[in-house]
Amino acid sequence: MITDPVALVDLQHHPYWLGASSAFHRSVIEDFAPLDPELCAYGLDLLTGFRAVLLGSQHYLARPLVGWRQHATNSNRVIGNHNQAPEAQEHLAAIGLMTRAQRLRDVSWLATHGKLAPDRAGAIEARWSADYRTQADAWIRLRNRLTGTHAAPAPKASGGSQGEAHVPAVPPILTLQRGVECPTAQMAQALSRWGGMHGGDSTMIWTNRQVAIALRIPEPEAQALVVTLAGLPYFDRQSVFLSLDFAPPVEVTVIAGEPRRVTVPITTRRDPARGLMTLMIRVPDAAMPVTFDPASADRRILGVALFAMQVV
């Protein structure tokens, strides 16, 4: 029986772990929050074992019940038998990253609902967070190797066919220093590479209806991110929702064409070691200019105009 979630990370690639017969109680599904459908198809088997050990409801036999099948077209050998193509390696690494993130959410869920002692939850989260960061670094290296260079506009076509799917490059990640305001002129080129951002002029950049941007805020003493933005000129008032690292959003009202400084507090850090944070901006009243001005040639969906960001 495996009972120590802290030591479990070091056993997750052991052949007896991968090939052993296991039995799960239905609590591995019922005792947790609903699972992202993307993880159900590829990562459920990577989550259930960890969940069961957290709950104490899983037993593993010391040996597989069925030996390895060595037939050329029907092999159950798991270790060392994965596709070595760059696309397959990146795909497997991405699944591993998603499952490790979900494992951390599972620990937090149990601790929040009083099903896991705080001291035990802290020890488990520390070890599983280190495993998550290691997997994140591995996935980033594989993805950059697949796309050629960091933030390359097109994937590297080393021996690939024209029919292969395009793998988007990882957009640039802005590093914001505390106390230094970063205007649009300095960050527009990087931000416009993120989905949901539109290239603008030298003073502002437009968001879409919703956007998520990765930022690096290395100072652990940082308290908030101040965002300067303005609404569309076609609305007297617009509601905007901003959040950092998936914290409860801050709702503000912006007036047409008038820049406003909005303070988004840093209430939690999901990756304190590297300072990575996710800024989310949602504008329910985003619209196309052509809707209000038929003569306009601008067919983009515009949310709010972003002028500057500053960490305080």
C-alpha positions as CSV (number, residue, x, y, z in Angstrom):
1,M,0.0,0.0,0.0
2,I,1.2,3.5,-0.8
3,T,0.2,5.9,1.9
4,D,2.7,8.9,1.8
5,P,1.6,11.6,-0.7
6,V,4.9,13.4,-0.2
7,A,6.9,10.4,-1.3
8,L,4.4,9.5,-4.0
9,V,6.0,11.9,-6.5
10,D,9.2,10.0,-6.6
11,L,7.3,6.7,-7.3
12,Q,5.0,8.0,-10.1
13,H,7.3,6.7,-12.9
14,H,8.1,3.4,-11.2
15,P,7.3,0.4,-13.4
16,Y,5.3,-1.2,-10.6
17,W,3.2,1.9,-10.3
18,L,2.5,2.1,-14.0
19,G,1.8,-1.6,-14.4
20,A,0.3,-2.6,-11.2
21,S,-3.3,-3.6,-10.6
22,S,-5.2,-0.9,-8.7
23,A,-8.7,-0.5,-7.3
24,F,-10.4,2.8,-6.7
25,H,-13.3,3.9,-4.5
26,R,-15.9,6.2,-6.1
27,S,-14.8,8.9,-3.7
28,V,-11.9,9.7,-6.0
29,I,-14.5,11.4,-8.2
30,E,-17.2,12.4,-5.7
31,D,-15.0,14.0,-3.1
32,F,-13.5,16.6,-5.4
33,A,-14.6,19.5,-7.6
34,P,-15.8,18.8,-11.1
35,L,-12.9,17.9,-13.4
36,D,-11.9,19.8,-16.5
37,P,-13.2,17.8,-19.5
38,E,-9.8,18.1,-21.2
39,L,-8.2,16.1,-18.4
40,C,-10.8,13.3,-18.4
41,A,-9.7,11.8,-21.7
42,Y,-5.9,11.9,-21.2
43,G,-5.1,12.6,-17.5
44,L,-7.7,10.8,-15.4
45,D,-5.4,7.8,-14.9
46,L,-2.7,10.2,-13.8
47,L,-5.0,11.8,-11.2
48,T,-6.9,8.9,-9.6
49,G,-3.9,7.3,-8.0
50,F,-2.9,10.5,-6.3
51,R,-6.4,11.3,-5.2
52,A,-6.8,7.8,-3.8
53,V,-3.6,8.1,-1.8
54,L,-4.8,11.4,-0.4
55,L,-8.0,9.8,0.7
56,G,-6.4,6.5,1.8
57,S,-8.6,4.4,-0.4
58,Q,-6.2,2.7,-2.8
59,H,-4.1,-0.4,-2.7
60,Y,-1.4,-1.5,-5.1
61,L,-0.2,-5.0,-5.6
62,A,3.6,-5.5,-5.5
63,R,3.6,-7.0,-9.0
64,P,1.4,-6.7,-12.2
65,L,-1.2,-9.4,-12.5
66,V,-0.6,-9.7,-16.2
67,G,2.9,-10.0,-17.7
68,W,4.1,-7.7,-20.5
69,R,2.9,-8.7,-23.9
70,Q,5.8,-8.6,-26.4
71,H,3.9,-9.0,-29.7
72,A,5.1,-6.6,-32.4
73,T,1.7,-4.9,-32.8
74,N,0.3,-5.3,-29.3
75,S,2.7,-4.3,-26.6
76,N,1.7,-3.2,-23.2
77,R,5.2,-2.2,-22.3
78,V,4.9,1.4,-20.9
79,I,8.4,2.3,-19.9
80,G,10.5,3.6,-22.8
81,N,7.9,2.9,-25.4
82,H,6.5,6.4,-26.0
83,N,6.6,8.1,-29.4
84,Q,9.9,10.1,-29.6
85,A,8.6,12.6,-32.2
86,P,8.9,16.2,-30.9
87,E,5.1,16.7,-31.3
88,A,4.3,13.6,-29.2
89,Q,6.9,14.6,-26.5
90,E,5.4,18.1,-26.2
91,H,1.9,16.6,-26.1
92,L,2.8,14.2,-23.3
93,A,4.6,17.0,-21.4
94,A,1.6,19.2,-21.7
95,I,-0.7,16.5,-20.3
96,G,1.8,16.0,-17.4
97,L,1.7,19.7,-16.7
98,M,-2.1,19.9,-16.6
99,T,-2.4,16.9,-14.3
100,R,0.2,18.3,-11.9
101,A,-1.7,21.5,-11.8
102,Q,-4.9,19.6,-11.1
103,R,-3.2,17.6,-8.3
104,L,-2.4,20.9,-6.6
105,R,-6.0,22.0,-6.9
106,D,-7.1,18.7,-5.4
107,V,-5.0,19.2,-2.3
108,S,-6.3,22.8,-2.0
109,W,-9.9,21.5,-2.4
110,L,-9.5,18.9,0.4
111,A,-7.8,21.3,2.7
112,T,-10.5,24.0,2.1
113,H,-13.3,21.6,2.9
114,G,-11.7,20.3,6.1
115,K,-10.8,16.8,4.7
116,L,-7.0,17.3,5.1
117,A,-5.1,18.6,8.1
118,P,-3.4,22.0,7.4
119,D,0.1,20.8,8.3
120,R,-0.2,17.7,6.1
121,A,-1.7,19.7,3.3
122,G,1.2,22.2,3.5
123,A,3.8,19.4,3.2
124,I,2.0,17.7,0.3
125,E,1.6,21.0,-1.5
126,A,5.3,21.9,-1.1
127,R,6.5,18.7,-2.6
128,W,3.9,18.6,-5.4
129,S,4.5,22.2,-6.3
130,A,8.2,21.4,-6.8
131,D,7.2,18.5,-9.1
132,Y,4.9,21.0,-11.0
133,R,7.7,23.5,-11.5
134,T,10.0,20.8,-12.8
135,Q,7.4,19.6,-15.3
136,A,6.7,23.2,-16.3
137,D,10.4,23.8,-17.2
138,A,10.5,20.5,-19.1
139,W,7.3,21.4,-21.1
140,I,8.6,24.9,-21.9
141,R,11.9,23.5,-23.3
142,L,10.1,20.9,-25.4
143,R,7.6,23.5,-26.8
144,N,10.4,26.0,-27.6
145,R,12.3,23.2,-29.3
146,L,9.2,22.3,-31.3
147,T,8.5,25.8,-32.4
148,G,12.1,26.6,-33.3
149,T,12.8,29.6,-31.2
150,H,11.1,31.4,-28.3
151,A,8.0,33.1,-29.6
152,A,8.7,32.1,-33.2
153,P,6.0,33.1,-35.7
154,A,5.9,29.6,-37.3
155,P,6.8,26.1,-36.1
156,K,10.1,24.4,-36.9
157,A,9.6,22.1,-39.9
158,S,12.3,19.6,-39.3
159,G,11.3,16.6,-41.3
160,G,7.6,17.4,-40.9
161,S,5.0,17.3,-43.6
162,Q,2.9,20.2,-44.9
163,G,-0.2,18.6,-43.5
164,E,0.9,18.6,-39.9
165,A,-1.0,20.9,-37.5
166,H,0.6,24.3,-36.7
167,V,1.8,24.5,-33.1
168,P,1.6,28.1,-31.9
169,A,4.7,29.5,-30.2
170,V,4.7,30.6,-26.6
171,P,4.2,34.4,-26.5
172,P,6.7,36.6,-24.8
173,I,6.3,37.0,-21.0
174,L,6.7,40.6,-19.7
175,T,8.8,41.1,-16.6
176,L,7.5,44.0,-14.5
177,Q,9.7,45.6,-11.8
178,R,8.2,47.1,-8.7
179,G,7.7,50.9,-8.8
180,V,8.4,51.2,-12.5
181,E,5.5,52.1,-14.8
182,C,5.6,50.3,-18.1
183,P,3.8,52.3,-20.9
184,T,2.2,50.7,-23.9
185,A,5.0,51.8,-26.2
186,Q,7.3,49.4,-24.3
187,M,5.0,46.4,-24.0
188,A,2.7,46.6,-27.1
189,Q,4.9,44.4,-29.2
190,A,5.0,41.6,-26.6
191,L,1.3,41.9,-25.5
192,S,0.0,41.8,-29.1
193,R,1.4,38.3,-29.4
194,W,-1.1,37.0,-26.9
195,G,-4.5,35.8,-28.0
196,G,-7.2,38.4,-27.2
197,M,-4.9,41.4,-27.7
198,H,-5.0,43.7,-30.7
199,G,-2.1,45.8,-31.9
200,G,-2.7,49.5,-31.4
201,D,-0.9,52.8,-31.8
202,S,2.1,54.0,-29.7
203,T,-0.1,55.0,-26.7
204,M,-2.5,52.1,-26.2
205,I,-3.4,48.5,-27.1
206,W,-6.9,47.1,-27.3
207,T,-8.1,43.9,-25.6
208,N,-10.8,41.6,-27.0
209,R,-13.8,40.5,-24.9
210,Q,-11.6,38.4,-22.7
211,V,-7.8,37.9,-22.5
212,A,-5.3,36.1,-20.2
213,I,-1.7,37.2,-20.2
214,A,1.3,35.7,-18.3
215,L,3.4,38.2,-16.5
216,R,6.5,37.9,-14.4
217,I,6.5,39.8,-11.1
218,P,9.6,38.7,-9.3
219,E,9.5,40.9,-6.2
220,P,7.8,38.8,-3.4
221,E,6.9,42.1,-1.6
222,A,4.7,43.3,-4.4
223,Q,1.2,44.1,-3.2
224,A,-0.7,45.0,-6.4
225,L,-0.7,45.6,-10.1
226,V,-2.0,49.0,-11.3
227,V,-3.5,48.9,-14.8
228,T,-4.3,52.1,-16.7
229,L,-7.2,51.6,-19.1
230,A,-10.1,53.3,-20.8
231,G,-13.4,52.1,-22.4
232,L,-14.8,52.3,-25.8
233,P,-16.0,55.8,-27.0
234,Y,-19.4,54.3,-28.0
235,F,-20.4,53.6,-24.4
236,D,-20.9,56.0,-21.6
237,R,-19.9,53.4,-19.1
238,Q,-18.4,49.9,-19.3
239,S,-17.9,47.2,-16.6
240,V,-14.5,45.6,-16.6
241,F,-13.4,42.6,-14.5
242,L,-9.7,42.1,-13.7
243,S,-7.9,39.4,-11.6
244,L,-4.5,38.1,-10.9
245,D,-3.7,34.4,-10.6
246,F,-7.4,33.4,-10.7
247,A,-8.3,35.4,-7.6
248,P,-11.9,36.8,-7.3
249,P,-12.1,39.5,-10.0
250,V,-12.1,43.2,-9.3
251,E,-15.1,44.9,-11.0
252,V,-14.6,48.5,-12.1
253,T,-16.5,50.9,-14.3
254,V,-14.7,52.9,-17.0
255,I,-16.0,56.0,-18.7
256,A,-15.8,56.4,-22.5
257,G,-12.3,57.6,-23.6
258,E,-11.2,58.6,-20.0
259,P,-8.1,56.6,-18.8
260,R,-8.5,55.2,-15.3
261,R,-6.0,53.6,-13.0
262,V,-7.3,50.3,-11.5
263,T,-5.5,48.6,-8.6
264,V,-5.6,44.8,-8.8
265,P,-4.4,43.2,-5.5
266,I,-2.0,40.3,-5.4
267,T,-3.8,38.0,-3.0
268,T,-2.2,34.8,-3.9
269,R,0.8,33.4,-5.9
270,R,0.6,30.1,-7.6
271,D,4.2,30.2,-8.7
272,P,6.2,32.2,-6.2
273,A,9.5,30.7,-7.1
274,R,9.6,32.1,-10.6
275,G,7.2,35.0,-10.1
276,L,4.8,34.0,-12.9
277,M,1.3,35.4,-12.6
278,T,-1.8,35.4,-14.9
279,L,-3.6,38.6,-15.6
280,M,-7.2,38.2,-16.8
281,I,-9.3,41.0,-18.2
282,R,-12.9,40.4,-19.1
283,V,-15.1,43.0,-20.8
284,P,-18.7,41.8,-21.3
285,D,-19.7,44.9,-23.3
286,A,-17.0,44.5,-25.9
287,A,-18.1,45.4,-29.4
288,M,-17.1,46.0,-33.0
289,P,-16.7,49.7,-34.1
290,V,-18.6,48.9,-37.3
291,T,-21.7,48.3,-35.2
292,F,-21.9,51.9,-34.2
293,D,-20.2,53.4,-37.3
294,P,-21.1,51.7,-40.5
295,A,-18.4,53.6,-42.3
296,S,-15.7,52.1,-40.1
297,A,-13.4,49.4,-41.6
298,D,-12.5,48.1,-38.2
299,R,-14.0,44.6,-37.8
300,R,-12.2,43.8,-34.6
301,I,-14.0,43.1,-31.3
302,L,-12.7,45.7,-28.9
303,G,-13.0,45.6,-25.1
304,V,-10.8,48.2,-23.3
305,A,-7.7,50.2,-24.2
306,L,-4.7,49.4,-22.2
307,F,-2.2,52.3,-21.6
308,A,0.2,51.2,-18.9
309,M,1.0,48.7,-16.1
310,Q,2.9,49.2,-12.8
311,V,3.7,46.9,-9.9
312,V,3.4,48.5,-6.5
